[in-house]
């Protein structure tokens, strides 16, 4: 049933100018079933809304929700890219390795869709396809409590961590990085800490899921396809794996960080 809009919004100039007296609204939801808008059908007279009309409105509202979310992601991606570029330019001028690592961790945690980040720097460049367990020179973590921080540092110091070779051969390539889960690499449960998990959608982030972007060696033409470290991302704020659009600025930032570190 259409409702009397003039009683709800008696002073709305648009309604009066277009002689609109009745409306029927359908909520617009995002992917988390949160209402982000309303799709309104407007009319000059009251009438019943048929099941077919209602179904059509619901389909249009779903389409509008997808479009609105896409626009929001694009805008957030532009803002993220701009902010990370500014941070990256400052990092390129930094000469202290520890300061570079700390600033990269801080930049990612404050500007990206992830709340937990770990940067691992290797003792020497390695070929991720070579199958050799790399040796760690430095690890910087952000977003973990004291207990989980200590656990991960112990894993790193003992050499019990997921190798680059495991990640590239078993992980799923997404947006310039690699997504891994215990289904792909069961050792994740033994060599990492449990994070918060979400439920409901097929793309929900599991408690041991992780996302990696490798720090590539600067002069790849002369030195080959080698990496000097990696960035591990965990606990996405949305509870799901970010889209390619959301991950793109992180790749740009990781490249700037790799140049500075190299």
C-alpha positions in Angstrom: 0.0 0.0 0.0 1.2 3.5 -0.9 1.4 5.9 2.1 0.3 9.5 2.3 3.6 11.4 1.9 2.1 14.8 2.4 1.3 13.9 6.0 4.9 12.8 6.6 6.7 15.7 4.7 4.2 18.6 4.4 6.9 21.2 3.7 8.9 19.3 1.0 9.0 21.6 -2.1 9.8 18.7 -4.5 6.7 16.8 -3.5 4.4 19.8 -3.8 5.9 21.0 -7.1 5.5 17.6 -8.7 2.0 17.0 -7.2 3.2 13.8 -5.4 1.0 12.7 -2.6 1.8 9.0 -2.1 4.9 6.8 -1.9 6.0 3.2 -1.3 9.6 2.6 0.0 11.9 -0.4 -0.1 15.1 -0.4 2.0 18.5 -0.6 0.3 21.0 -2.9 2.1 24.7 -3.3 1.8 26.6 -6.6 1.9 26.3 -6.7 5.7 22.5 -6.2 5.6 22.8 -2.7 7.0 20.3 -0.2 5.6 22.1 2.5 3.5 19.2 4.0 1.7 15.6 3.7 0.5 14.2 3.2 -3.0 10.9 5.1 -3.3 8.1 4.8 -5.8 6.2 8.0 -6.0 2.6 8.7 -7.2 -0.2 11.1 -7.3 -2.8 8.7 -6.0 -3.1 5.9 -3.5 -3.1 2.2 -4.7 -2.2 -1.3 -3.7 1.3 -2.6 -4.5 1.1 -5.9 -6.4 3.6 -8.8 -5.5 5.2 -8.3 -8.9 5.7 -4.6 -8.3 7.1 -5.3 -4.9 9.5 -7.9 -6.3 10.7 -5.5 -9.0 11.3 -2.8 -6.5 13.3 -5.2 -4.3 15.5 -6.2 -7.3 16.1 -2.5 -8.1 17.0 -1.8 -4.5 19.5 -4.7 -4.5 21.0 -3.3 -7.7 21.2 0.2 -6.2 22.9 -1.2 -3.1 25.6 -2.8 -5.2 26.2 0.4 -7.1 26.4 2.5 -4.0 28.9 0.1 -2.4 31.0 0.2 -5.6 31.0 4.0 -5.5 32.0 3.9 -1.8 34.9 1.5 -2.4 36.2 3.6 -5.3 36.2 6.7 -3.2 37.8 4.9 -0.3 40.5 3.5 -2.6 41.3 6.9 -4.0 41.7 8.3 -0.4 43.8 5.3 0.7 46.0 5.6 -2.4 46.6 9.4 -1.7 47.3 8.9 2.0 49.7 6.0 1.4 51.6 7.8 -1.3 52.2 10.7 1.0 53.5 8.3 3.7 55.5 6.4 1.1 57.3 9.6 -0.1 58.4 10.3 3.5 59.6 6.8 3.9 61.7 7.0 0.7 63.7 9.8 2.4 64.3 7.8 5.6 67.7 6.1 6.1 67.1 4.1 9.2 65.7 0.6 8.6 64.0 0.3 11.9 62.2 3.6 11.4 61.2 2.6 7.9 59.6 -0.7 9.2 57.8 1.1 12.0 56.4 3.8 9.7 55.2 1.2 7.2 53.4 -0.7 10.0 51.8 2.4 11.3 50.8 3.6 7.8 49.1 0.3 7.0 47.3 0.1 10.3 46.0 3.6 10.1 45.2 3.8 6.4 44.3 0.3 5.2 41.4 -2.2 5.6 43.6 -4.3 7.9 44.1 -3.8 11.7 47.0 -6.3 12.1 50.2 -6.1 10.2 53.6 -7.8 10.3 56.7 -6.9 8.3 59.4 -9.5 7.9 62.8 -8.5 6.5 65.1 -11.3 5.4 68.8 -11.6 6.0 69.4 -11.8 2.3 67.3 -11.7 -0.9 65.7 -15.0 -1.7 64.0 -16.6 -4.7 60.4 -17.4 -3.4 60.2 -20.3 -5.9 63.4 -21.9 -4.8 62.0 -23.9 -1.9 64.7 -22.8 0.6 63.6 -21.6 4.1 64.5 -18.0 4.4 66.3 -16.5 7.5 64.8 -13.6 9.2 66.8 -10.4 10.1 64.0 -8.3 11.5 60.3 -8.5 12.3 58.0 -5.6 13.2 54.4 -6.3 14.4 51.4 -4.0 14.9 47.9 -4.5 16.2 48.5 -7.5 18.5 48.2 -7.8 22.3 51.3 -8.5 24.3 50.8 -12.3 24.5 50.2 -12.8 20.7 53.1 -10.5 19.9 55.4 -12.6 22.0 54.2 -15.8 20.4 54.8 -14.6 16.8 58.2 -13.3 17.7 59.1 -16.7 19.1 58.0 -18.4 15.9 60.0 -16.0 13.8 63.2 -16.4 16.0 62.9 -20.2 16.0 62.5 -20.4 12.2 59.0 -21.9 12.6 57.1 -19.8 10.2 55.4 -20.1 6.8 58.0 -19.8 4.1 57.6 -17.7 0.9 57.8 -20.9 -1.1 54.7 -22.3 0.7 52.8 -19.1 0.1 53.5 -18.8 -3.6 52.8 -22.5 -4.3 49.8 -23.0 -2.1 48.3 -19.6 -1.7 45.6 -17.9 -3.9 46.9 -15.0 -6.0 44.7 -11.9 -5.4 45.4 -8.3 -6.1 49.2 -8.5 -6.3 49.4 -10.6 -3.1 48.6 -14.1 -1.8 45.6 -15.1 0.3 46.2 -18.2 2.5 44.0 -20.2 4.9 44.5 -23.4 7.0 42.8 -25.3 4.2 45.7 -24.4 1.9 48.5 -24.4 4.5 47.5 -26.4 7.7 50.7 -25.2 9.4 49.1 -21.8 9.8 47.3 -23.0 12.9 50.6 -24.0 14.6 52.7 -21.1 13.5 50.4 -18.1 14.0 47.9 -16.7 16.5 44.2 -16.9 16.3 42.4 -13.8 15.2 38.8 -12.7 15.3 36.5 -14.6 12.9 33.3 -13.5 11.2 30.4 -15.7 10.1 27.7 -15.5 7.4 29.2 -14.9 4.0 31.3 -17.2 1.9 34.2 -14.7 1.8 34.3 -14.2 5.5 37.8 -14.0 7.1 38.7 -17.1 9.2 40.7 -16.8 12.5 43.9 -18.1 10.9 43.5 -16.6 7.4 46.3 -14.3 6.2 47.2 -12.1 3.2 50.8 -11.5 2.1 52.5 -9.0 -0.2 56.2 -9.6 -1.0 58.8 -6.9 -0.9 60.6 -7.3 -4.2 64.2 -6.5 -4.7 64.7 -3.1 -6.3 66.8 -3.9 -9.4 64.9 -6.9 -10.7 66.5 -6.8 -14.1 70.0 -7.4 -12.8 69.3 -9.4 -9.6 66.5 -11.6 -10.8 63.0 -12.3 -9.3 64.0 -12.1 -5.7 62.4 -10.7 -2.6 63.8 -9.0 0.5 60.9 -9.6 2.8 57.1 -9.6 3.1 54.2 -7.8 4.6 51.5 -10.0 6.3 48.0 -8.5 6.7 45.4 -9.8 9.2 42.1 -9.1 10.8 40.4 -7.0 8.1 38.1 -4.4 9.6 35.2 -5.5 7.4 35.6 -9.2 8.4 36.1 -10.2 4.8 38.9 -10.3 2.2 39.2 -6.8 0.7 38.5 -6.4 -3.0 41.1 -5.8 -5.7 40.3 -2.1 -5.6 41.0 -2.0 -1.9 44.3 -4.0 -2.2 45.7 -2.0 -5.1 46.9 1.0 -3.0 48.6 -1.5 -0.6 50.7 -2.9 -3.5 51.8 0.6 -4.4 52.8 1.3 -0.8 54.6 -2.0 -0.5 56.6 -1.2 -3.6 57.7 2.1 -2.1 58.6 0.4 1.2 60.6 -2.2 -0.7 62.6 0.5 -2.6 63.3 2.3 0.7 64.4 -0.9 2.5 66.5 -2.2 -0.5 
